[in-house]
Amino acid sequence: MIETAFPYLTLLLFIASTLVYIEQKSRAKLFEYLPAIVILYFSVMTLASLEVWTKTDEINAVYKSFKSNLLPAMIFLMLLQADIRNILKLGKKILLTFFLASLSISLGFIVMFALLHNFFEEGAWRAFGALSGSWMGGTGNMVAIQSALNLPDSKMGYVLLIDSIDYAIWVMILLALVPFAKRFNNWTKADGTILETLTSKLDNENSKKSINFASLFMLLGLALMVSLLSQQIASFLPTTDFLTKTTWMVIFATVAGILFGMTPLSRHASASPLANIMLYLIVALIASRANFAELTQAPLYIMAGFMIIVIHGATMVIFAKLFKLDLFSLGVASLANIGGVASAPILAGAYHKALIPIGVLMAMMGYIIGTFMGLGVAKILMIIAS
C-alpha cells in the first residue's frame, strides 16, 4: 500500500505514459472508441477502489498542489495553439455553423436538466456543467470547469462515462451519414461552392516550428509563470458562490492563452505535448480520488447524455434548413464541439482530405469558447437545480 508522495505520483505518471505509448504504437481499434485518457481514468479509479494508495496527509498535499498549480499552466498551453486569426479565416458560414452547434448543445443540456434534474443526486448540475465544457471544447475545458465548480473527483466518473459512450456512438452516426451529404444538401439548398473555395483562404505560411529543448523549456517556464500569476491575481478578485477563486484563475489563464496565441509563440510545436502531459497527469490525479462504489446512477447519466445529443441533432437539422447549411459543416461543427481536435479532423477527412485543416481549426475554436460557454451552462443548471 502506497502512503508517500513519490511512489504515488510515479505510478500515476507510469500508467498515463504507458497508455499513451500503446495508443500511439499499437493503433488498436479499442482506442477509436475509448481514448487513452478515458482508459487512464477508469484504470486509476480501479486502483483507487482497491486502495492501492491511502489518503495520507503527504499524498493529499501533493495531490492538491500538483492539480491546482498545473491546471492554469495546462489551460494556457492548450489555448496557445489556437490562433484566433486563422480561425476567423474560415468564413461567416462555417463560424455561424460552429456557434449554432454550441448553442444547440447548450440547449440540450438545459432542456434535459429541466426535465430530469429531480432524478439526479444533489449537485449533479456540477457534473453536467463539466461535461458541457467538454462537449463545447475538450477534455482540458472539462477539467478546468470541474475545478472551477468544485465538482468532487468521485463524480467525474459520470462525466467520462457519458463523454466516452455517448460520444462514440455519435461519431459513428455522423460518419455513417457522409454518403448522404449530397441528398441532404439538396434538401437544405446549401451552397456547394463554399467548401471548394474555403481551403484557399487558410493561411498555410504559419507552419509550426519543430520541438526543441530551448522552446520546450521556455514554454514550460512561461506556463508555470502564468499559473503563478493567475493564482495571485485571483486571490484579489471578488468572489461569489459561483465565481470562486478557482473560477477567476481559470478565466485569467484562458484569456492569457488566447492573447499569447496571437503571438509567434503559437508556432512552437512544444506547447501541444506539454499541455497533454499536464492534462493526463491532472486526469490521473482526479481519478486517484474516485471510487466505483460512488457511481450508482451511471445508467441515468448515460441516458441523459443521449437526450442531449438528440436535442442537439434535431436542433441542428432545423438550423440547416433555416440557414441552408451543408451536412459537412453541420457534422464537423458538431464534432468540433463534442469530440474536439481528436475527431473533427477525422470526419472532415471522410469528406475530403483537403478539408482536414477546417476540422482542426473548428476544434481549436472549441478550446477558446468551451470554458466560458460551459460555465454559462453550469450557471443556468445551478438555477434550475435550486
N, C-alpha and C positions, 0 to 999 in steps of 0.2 A: 504493500500500500504506500502510495506517494504522499509525503507530508511536507516536502520542501519545494521551493520555487523552481530551482534549476531543472530537476527531472520533469516537473510538471510542464514547463514551457518547452523543454526539449522534445518530449513525447508529442505534444500538440504540433510543433513545427515538423517533426519527422513524419507524422501521419499526413499532414497537409501537403508537404513536398512530395511524398511518395505517390499520393493520389494524382497530383498534377502531372508528375512524370509519367505515370501509367497512362493517363488520359492522352497525353501528347504522343507517346510512343506506340501504344497498342492500337489506337483507332478503333477500339471495340464499339460495337453498336450500343452497348449499355449506356455509354456516355452521351449518346444522342438524345436519350430520354431522361437520364439522370446525370446532370453535370457533376464534375468532381466536387464542386463546392457543396452540393446537396448531400452527396455521399459522405463528405467530410463531416457535415453537421450530425448526421444520424450515426456515423461511426463513433464520433467523440461522445455523443449523447449516450450511446450504448455503454461505453467505458465508464461514463459518469454514473449511469444507473447501476452498474456493477461495483461502484465505489472503489475504482482503481486509485483514486486520489481522495483525500479528505479536505474539507474546507477549513484548513488551519489558518491562523492569523497571517502567516507568511504568504500562503497561496492566495488568500483573499486580497492582501495588499498588492501583490504583483498583478493579479487579475485586474483590479481597479486601475492601477497605474498604467499598465500597458494599454488597456482598452480606451481609457479617457484621453491618453496622450497620442495614440496612433490614429484615432478617429478623424480629427481635423486634418492631420497630415495626409491621410488616405483620400479624403474628400478633395483636398487641394490638388493632389497629383492626378486624381481621376478627371477633374474638370480642366486641368492644364492641357489635356489632349483635344479639347473641344473648342476650336477657334470659331467663334460665332460668325465671323465674317464669311467663312467658307460655307457655313450652313445657310446663310441668307441668300447665297447664290442659287439655291435650289429652286427659287421662284415662288410666287404667291400661291399658286395652286397646290404645290406639294406641301408648303408650310401650312396652308389652310387645312389640308387633309390631316396633317400631323396633329394640329391643335384640336380638330374635330374628334380625332381618336382619343386624345387626352380627356376632352370634355365628356365623351360618351362613357369612358371608363369611370370617370368621377361620378357620373350619373348612375352607373351600375352599382357602385359602392353605396351611394346614398339611398337608392331605392331598395336595394337588398337589405340594408341595415334597418331601414324604416319598417320593413315588413317582418324581419326576423330577430330584431335586437332582444326581444323578450325571451327568446330561446337560448341565448348565449349567457355564459357566466359574466359576472360583473367585470368591467374593464376590457371587454372584448373589442371595444372601439379602438383601443390602442393597437391591437394585433392587426386589425383591418387598415388602420392608418399606416402602419409599417408596410403592409402588403401593397397599399396604393402607391407608396413611394417606389416599390419595386416595379409595379405594373405601369408606371408612368416614367420610369427611369431605369434603374438597375439594382443589383444587389447592394452596391455601395450606398445608393439613396435609401434603401430599406434599412440598412444598418444605422445610417445617420438618423433616420426618423425614430427607429427603435430607441436610440439613446436619448433623443430629444423628448420623447414621450414617456421615458422611464418605463418602457414595457419590460416586464420581467423576462429574463433569459429563458425561463422554463416554457414561456408561451410562444417563443419563436419557432418551436416545432410545428405549430399550426400554420404559421405563415409559410414556412418552407414546404410543408406538405401540399398546400394549395399551389404554391409557386412552381412546384415540380410536376404534380399530377395533372392539374387543370391546364397548365401552360403547355405541356407536352401534347395533349390531345388537340389543343387549339392550333398548334404549329402544324400537326398532321392534316387538320381540316383545311387550313389555308394553302398548304402545298397541294392538296388534292383538288383545289379549286382552280389552279393555274391553267389547265386546259380549257376552262370555260370562260377565260378572260374576254375573248372576242364577243361572245354572245352577251356577256354581262355589260360590256362597254356599249354595245348596240342598244341595249335596253335603257341605259342611263344617258345615251347620246354623248358620251365622253369624247373629248378632242384627242385623237390618237397621235397627233403631231408633237405633243408636249414632250413625251418621252424620247422621241427621236432627236430633239434639239437640246435636251436637258444636260447631257453629259459634256457637251462642248462648253457649257457655261462654268463648269467646275475648274477651279484653278489647280493644275497639276504641278505647278512650279514649286509649291510648298512641300517638297519632299522631306521626309523625316531624316534627321541626322542619325548615324549609327550609334549603337550603345557603346559607350567607352567609360573607363574608370573615372575620368575627370567630371563628365556630365552626371554620371550616376551619383558620385559623392556630393557634387554641388546641389543636385536636386533633393537629395536626402537631407542635407543641412537646411536648405530653404524650406522644405516641407515641415520639418520639425520646428523651425522658427515661426512659421505661420501657425502651427499648433500652439506654441507658447503664447504668441500674441493674441490669438483668438480667445484663449482661456483667460488671459489677463484683461482684455477689453470686456469680455462677457461678464466679468465679476463687477464691473462698474455700471452695468446697464440695468434698468428697472425690470423686475420680474413679476409674473402673474402665475396662476395655476397652470396656464398653457405655455406662456413664454418663460421658460425656465432658463437658468444659466447655460445649461447644455444646449438648449434651442438656439440661444444667441450665438454660442460657439459654433454650431453647425452652420448658421446663416453667414457668419463672418468668413468661415473657411470656404463656403460656397462662392460668395462674392469675390473673394481673393482669387480663387481658381478661375472664375470667369474672366476677370480682368487680366491676370497673367497669361491666360490662354490666348490673348490677342497680341502677345509679345513674341519675339523669336524663341522664347523658352518652350513654346508649344511644339517646336520642331524636334525637340530632343526625344528620341525613342525610349530613353531610360525611364520616363515618367510612368509608362504603362506597366512594366514589370514590377517597379517599386510599389505602385498603387495596388497591384494584385497580390503581392506578398503581404502587404499590410491588411488587405481585405480578408485573405484566407486566415491569417492569424487571428483577426478580430472575430470572424465567424467561429473558429475553433474555440476561442475563449468563451464566446456566448454559449456554444454547445456544451462546454465543460460544466455549466451550471444547470443544465436541463436534466429532465428525467422522464422516461417513457410513461411512468405511472401518472403523470400530470396531464397527458394528452387524452382525456376522457371524452372529448367532444369532436374528435377528428372527422367522423363521417359528416357531421353537420357543417363543419368548416369547409370541407371539400365540396359539398352540395352548394354552399353559399358562393364559392368561387365560380362554379359553373353558372349560377344565376347571374353573376356579374358579367361573365363573358357573353351570355345570351342577350342580355340587355345592351351590352356594348355592340355586339354584332348586328342586332336588329336596328339600333340607332344609326350605325354606320351605313347600312343599306338605305335607310331613309335619307340620310345626308347625301349619299351618292346620287340618288335620283334628283334631289333638290339642286345640287351644285354641279351635276354632270361630271362625276368623278369616275375614274377608271379603276378597275379591280387591282391593278398593280399598286397604285398609290394607296388604295384602301388597305390592302393586305400588309404592305411594308410599313405603313404608318401604324397599324395595329401592333405588329411585332416589334417595331422600334420602341413602342411604349412597353408592351407586356414582356417581350423577350430581350430587348436591348441589343447590344452590338454582337451578341453571340448568335442570334437567329435572324435578325432583319436582313443582313447581307446574304444569308443563305436563300431566303425567299426571293430577294431581288435577283440573285444569280439564277434562280429557277426560271425567270422570265427571259433574262439575257445577261451574259457575263459583264457586259459594259455597264450594267445598271448597279453592280455591287457597291461602288462608292456612294451611291444615293442611299442605300441601306445603312451604310456606316455613318454617314453624316446625319441622317434622321435619328439614328440611335444616340448619337452624341448630343443632339438636341434634348433627348430624354434625360441625359445626365444633368443638363443645365436646369431644366424645369422640374425634374422629378421630386426633389426635396421640397421645393416651395409648394407645388401642387399637392403633394402628399400631406404636408402639414395643414393645408387648407381643407382637404377632405377630412382629415382627422378631427379638425375643429368642428366641422358640421356633424360628424358622427358622435362626438362628445355631447353636443347639444341634443341630438336625438336620444342618446342614452340617458340623459338627465331629465 
